[in-house]
């Protein structure tokens, strides 16, 4: 019975999870393009610095949105009182994956917010035109190591289906 309830919760959470994946992929694509332009050409001058600060702040908002969707998934699965070992293990694995992903997003958000501040600070200093804030370099490194999310909710659901022989119509 617990496996069926857990499968139902996962099926309901799948929409939030899919939405988070889509937003995250869009975020990473945008962040890579923006970051690549800056690392190739520098931070810019004057209005370009203001624009880059605004872009960094806007990109940081994406990470908050994705993390919010992931939190909804976590809340949905954590709300279930699971006693059986296998469903608890599946939930623990999924929770671990979601937590790691949220930490990664939090790191990116912090670097983006740092970058926004650094762009504003550059406006009041003299610097070489081809340089850029430290935060952009950090973000570039994070984005290079980025691995797109897999369908962790679908994997957890499939594991429950396989273990307990559940069919889609049963939950």
C-alpha positions in Angstrom: 0.0 0.0 0.0 2.9 2.4 0.8 4.4 1.8 -2.6 1.1 2.7 -4.3 0.8 5.9 -2.2 4.4 6.8 -3.0 3.9 6.1 -6.7 0.9 8.3 -6.6 2.8 11.1 -5.0 5.6 10.8 -7.5 3.2 10.8 -10.4 1.6 14.1 -9.1 5.1 15.6 -8.5 6.3 14.7 -12.0 4.8 17.9 -13.5 6.7 20.1 -11.1 9.9 18.1 -11.7 9.5 18.3 -15.5 8.9 22.1 -15.2 12.0 22.5 -13.1 14.1 20.5 -15.7 12.8 22.7 -18.5 13.5 25.9 -16.7 16.9 24.7 -15.6 17.9 23.7 -19.1 16.8 27.2 -20.4 18.7 28.8 -17.6 21.9 26.9 -18.3 21.7 27.7 -22.0 21.2 31.4 -21.3 23.9 31.5 -18.6 26.4 29.7 -20.9 25.8 32.1 -23.8 26.0 35.2 -21.5 29.0 34.0 -19.6 30.8 32.9 -22.8 30.3 36.3 -24.3 31.8 38.0 -21.3 34.7 35.6 -20.9 35.5 36.1 -24.6 35.1 39.9 -24.8 35.3 41.3 -21.2 32.8 43.0 -18.9 32.2 46.0 -21.1 32.0 49.7 -20.1 29.3 52.0 -18.9 25.8 50.9 -19.8 27.1 47.4 -20.7 28.1 47.0 -17.1 24.6 47.9 -15.9 23.1 45.5 -18.5 25.4 42.7 -17.3 24.6 43.3 -13.7 20.9 43.2 -14.6 21.3 39.9 -16.6 23.2 38.4 -13.7 20.4 39.3 -11.3 17.8 37.9 -13.7 19.7 34.7 -14.2 19.8 34.3 -10.4 16.0 34.5 -10.3 15.9 31.4 -12.6 17.8 29.4 -10.0 15.3 30.4 -7.3 12.4 29.3 -9.6 13.9 25.9 -10.3 14.8 25.4 -6.6 11.2 26.2 -5.7 9.8 23.5 -8.0 12.3 21.0 -6.6 11.2 22.0 -3.1 7.6 21.2 -4.0 8.7 17.8 -5.2 10.6 17.2 -2.0 7.7 18.3 0.2 5.4 16.0 -1.6 7.5 12.9 -1.1 8.7 13.8 2.4 5.1 14.1 3.6 4.5 10.4 3.2 5.1 8.3 6.3 6.9 5.3 4.8 7.7 2.3 7.0 8.8 -0.2 4.3 12.5 -0.3 3.6 12.4 -0.3 -0.2 10.1 2.7 -0.7 12.1 4.6 2.0 15.3 3.8 0.2 13.9 5.0 -3.1 12.7 8.2 -1.4 16.1 8.7 0.3 17.9 8.4 -3.0 15.5 10.8 -4.7 15.8 13.3 -1.8 19.6 13.1 -2.0 19.5 13.9 -5.7 17.2 16.8 -5.2 19.3 18.2 -2.4 22.5 18.0 -4.5 20.7 19.7 -7.3 19.4 22.5 -5.1 22.9 23.0 -3.6 24.3 23.4 -7.1 21.6 25.9 -8.0 22.3 27.8 -4.7 26.0 28.0 -5.6 25.1 29.3 -9.1 22.7 31.9 -7.6 25.4 33.1 -5.1 27.9 33.5 -7.9 25.4 35.3 -10.0 24.5 37.7 -7.2 28.2 38.2 -6.6 28.7 39.0 -10.2 25.9 41.5 -10.3 27.5 43.4 -7.5 31.0 43.1 -9.1 29.7 44.6 -12.4 28.3 47.6 -10.4 31.7 47.9 -8.6 33.6 47.9 -11.9 31.6 50.9 -13.0 33.4 52.9 -10.4 36.9 51.6 -11.1 39.5 51.6 -13.9 40.1 48.2 -15.3 41.3 46.5 -18.5 38.5 46.2 -21.1 39.1 42.5 -21.5 38.6 41.6 -17.8 35.5 40.5 -16.1 34.4 39.9 -12.5 35.7 36.9 -10.5 32.1 35.7 -10.2 31.8 35.3 -14.0 34.9 33.1 -13.9 33.4 31.0 -11.1 30.1 30.7 -12.9 31.9 29.6 -16.1 33.7 26.9 -14.1 30.3 25.7 -12.6 28.7 25.7 -16.0 31.5 23.7 -17.6 31.1 21.0 -14.9 27.3 21.1 -15.2 25.6 17.8 -15.9 22.0 18.1 -17.1 19.4 16.6 -14.7 18.0 13.2 -15.4 14.5 12.2 -14.8 15.0 11.2 -11.1 11.3 11.2 -10.4 10.6 8.9 -13.4 13.5 6.6 -12.3 12.1 6.4 -8.8 8.6 5.7 -10.2 10.0 3.0 -12.5 11.8 1.4 -9.6 8.6 1.1 -7.6 6.7 -0.2 -10.5 9.3 -2.9 -11.2 9.7 -3.9 -7.5 6.0 -4.1 -6.8 4.6 -4.9 -10.3 2.5 -1.7 -10.3 0.7 -0.7 -13.5 -0.1 2.9 -14.4 -3.8 2.3 -13.8 -3.2 1.0 -10.3 -2.1 4.4 -9.0 
